[in-house]
């Protein structure tokens, strides 16, 4: 049995975005109604596969959240936040990414931006669930938790830039979500708000006995190309932009098993940069 089945889903909707048909289920009627209204242009007849599951707790007494809102992709928690509006923002960012493989306006990667000791750092999105579990330890380690699991690299500047939104969603969608779930909580999630001066890159390492070590430029570029969702459409310009990004970025490789340990080591490495 699905380990999420015990949560008591009360509402679900089905959508088609690009060539992806999927269903979203939620424990909250208010959130489910907001999502149906927000994505009305994409709603379709029932789809059996629940690609996303949204857990939104009951409204808290006193208006301050104490329980997490959680977005699951399959059975993996990809967004955890005390703020329902931040949860909605993370979900919309995730859904925007369903069409990245069709676009050529930027290079789109399955990666996230976090700050490590104040330095914007690109990390693989596979690290996001582990970062989300750090909770309050993240602040002590000097890192933050990503709200987006995909990033855009501009083909001209090779900088990480905000995603240009193309979903048919009204500009007041998040304001309406605040009205539907009118409570607030510490969100603590990192989104790309402007062009990023990324100075560090973390990629999976090949040596299990080396927790963290500098990575060669070619090795780093091969990983970024492998993370790219639309390299076929971005073509040579996209690959050249990735090369320029890697050339000016300090790359580190790690075969991580413990997220907190790797973040601590990465923080030490970033702080010791010349």
Secondary structure, DSSP 8 states (H G I E B T S, - for coil): --TTGGG---EEEEEEETTEEEEEEES-HHHHHHHHHHTGGGB-S--S-EEEEEE-----GGGB--S-EEEEETTEEEEEES-HHHHHHHHHHHHHGGGGGG--SSEEESEEEEEETTEEEEEEGGGHHHHHTTTTHHHHHTB-EES-S-EEE-TTT--EE-----S---TTHHHHHHHHS--B----EE---S-B---EEEEE-S-TT-SSEE--HHHHHHHHHHHBS-HHHHHHHHHHHHHHHHHTSEEEEE--S-HHHHHHHHHHHHHT--
